Amino acid sequence: MHPDSPTPTERSRTSPTAGAGDRRARLVELARAATGFMPDDEGEALLAAALRAGEAFPDATFVEIGAWCGKSTVYLGAAAEATGAVLFSLDHHHGSEENQAGWEHHDPTLVDPASGRIDTLPRWRRTVMGADLERSVVGLVGDSPVVSSRWTTPLALCFIDGGHGEEPAWADFRGWSPHVAEGAWLAIHDVFPDPADGGRPPYDLWCHALDSGAFVEDGETGSLRILRRVGR
């Protein structure tokens, strides 16, 4: 094959017989198959919100806080690819409190034997590479408050799904919600009005965003809440 010839994946993405719809459907299949905790209907609702954001803002920038192994990254990356946006996927990749040994969602296959710590970055990279989304998705490895404190680009969509403890959840909200542009979208995952269904911090973030008057409701699927900024 000539070095400038399109790869099979590129041919499938540009072929009239394949089409954008086929490509997006394939990405949804890959997202569903990826390791993670997001139900299919919530993932597709997140994709739909990101498509709205990418279509509403030229050269849109998305940020997700909390990527785990890349399931939500592929949903958001599909929207970024379709609209010409770029997704910055931020995670320290060592897992949240609920992912550590002794907790219900601990996965020993994700523990780095050298460090003894969870390290989801290799799995995340394989997920993004397998979806051929490297031109639309940029991985950021680091601490959310540190990155948000240096961030300057207005966001068309911000998805908060990091640590669900009180301190990390509020740090994500306080650090990233100010970067959401007017008319743009904020999505929060694992919002459970009933405390018996899940932890309180994501629900508290959602309530605070609405009570502030800066955001209004713009969609609800399962535990996923979509908000839109109307003012500051």
Secondary structure, DSSP 8 states (H G I E B T S, - for coil): --TTS--HHHHHHH-TTTHHHHHHHHHHHHHHHSSSS--HHHHHHHHHHHHHHHHHSTT-EEEEE--TTSHHHHHHHHHHHHHT-EEEEEE-SS--GGGSTTSTT--GGGB-TTTSSB--HHHHHHHHHHTT-TTTEEEEES-HHHHHHH--S-EEEEEE-S--SHHHHHHHHHHHGGGEEEEEEEEE----SSTTTS-SHHHHHHHHHHHTTSEEEEEEETTEEEEEE---
